[in-house]
Amino acid sequence: MSGESITVFKGDESRLSEKVSIAHRFSKEFHSKEVELVFKKSWLVVASALDLPHKGSYLVTDVPPLKASLLVVRGEDMHIRVFHNICRHRGDKLVHQGCGVKRSFTCGFHAWTFCNEGKLIGVTDRTQFSEIDKDKNGLLEVHSEVWENMVFVNFESTPSQSLREWLDVMHDQYAGFSDGRVKIADHRVILKTNWNLAVNAFCEGYHNLYIHKNTVPDYQGGSSNPNRHRAYIEVQRNFGRYSAHGNPNHKPTPAQGIFLNHSRPMFPAFTHFDMDKLPSGVNPSRFKQWAFDIVHMVPNFVFGPQANTHSMMWFWPIDHETTDIRVQRFAFASNKPSDLVAQAHSRVRGREVLREDLATLEANFQALRSGFMDSIFLSRQEMLIRNHYRAVDDMLSKE
Amino acid sequence: MQYQTVPLTDLTRSAQSKNLPDGFSDLKLFVNEWALSSEEERFIKLHSVDLHHLGIFYHAMINRIDQILDYLDQYKLEELPEDARTLFYLAMTFSETAHPIDLKWPDVDFTDAYPWQAFQFRTVSTEPNS
């Protein structure tokens, strides 16, 4: 029994390979193609709308592979828009601070002003310019759409697919899953590794038996599933997702056990979830001892829905050998002090688990970039990684 | 990179009071060191002490945390009186530094972890008046 898989597989497994050629992916030239054909042609998540609750809420973020700084802002009309963070006068960076709430943005260089819907509303010393059409010189807008509190952008001049087409069957399966939540953690680490290896490490559960001994020794699987096979794995054109099996005999640590008595169960405890309230995309197979899902959205974004919390993770290439990893965690908004104390426990355990994951990534890259081994093996439990390379290679082939 | 690193705070105000509510005065000796208002401060604190030093705080708190949470939950987060807010920060620091002892690590950190110094902390949105 113990050698058998509990995994339910779903989706399009055509052209997925157990062996994937890897060594050629680490050159500067190859990465330039990834930027042009993958990152400039995909819908990319850049922010959480949960960070933009009010009229005028804004944040500045960047998209490292495109060297783009973005201003993400909720206008007076409550719509979220994404602009290049560039003043239309001489191209200074318009907003230098990370986030806040503003009706308008004034450039520090010569004080041109733009409203929070992007329109140019103020040109200083205007008589010294011959002609500036304010209507035509608002901030440069990037195509964006908000889906389940995730802000997506697309850098194509005209997106070849709508976000609905891009998300395909996922689009209607997550309604409201993140509603009522707030960000409880926001971490960033820059690693000397290739972005493909980084995102791959967060798309399989094969490693957790070996890598996460120090932080979450018994959170998944249990005696009926000693190899911790995924309960569910699905691969589709632009995404892959899996459900993890929570260990029903997980023993909370002393402090964790006390927090569990005061608040909702959160990572790494997976008990007493009311699945009826979850939208159909979360725990798609309605696995009874469900822990959490991992959803990889091609190319570089992963989100992890859980019943009472979720994470968002980005693996941005700065270049072919440097990756900017951002991890945000969310939980239900609460003004009950013990909820915050319990959420803090969960975010810290997640942070320490992340430190175990990160520890593999630089050595993995160093070993592979030597080029002496061309291919890697991917088991059926690593199907999302097979899917990643199929999706990326399909895009790269459309030169 | 142009990323802005902003101190991560759980509340807009940091611990103003050195006092604790009645019934918790035995924990007063920990206030200066451990009543910390952000995840980043708690993370740095954890990595600046040894396991023995951490253990003194942990063992004092593990016996009281149940009562502390019951006490704090009389109030809404944004209405915590100053002394209760200080107690809240003690509880938050306990929550975020309990794992080395809870998980029986031989030290405050463990081998094979990515260096803690590499972490950058950014804003969170749990400010009650945000």
Interface residues (C-beta under 8 A of the other chain):
Chain A: L50 D51 P53 V60 D62 P64 S69 K93 H96 Q97 G98 C99 V182 K183 I184 A185 D186 H187 R188 V189 I190 L191 N214 T215 P217 T253 P254 A255 Q256 I258 F259 N261 H262 I318 D324 A333 S334 N335 K336 P337 S338 L340 V341 A342 A344 H345 R347 V348 R349 R351 E352 L354 R355 E356 L358 A359
Chain B: M1 Q2 Y3 Q4 T5 V6 L8 D10 E39 I62 I65 D66 L69 L72 D73 Y75 K76 L77 E78 L80 F88 A91 M92 F94 S95 E96 A98 H99 D102 L103 W105 F110 D112 A113 Y114 W116 A118 F119 Q120 F121 R122 T123 V124 S125 T126 P128 S130
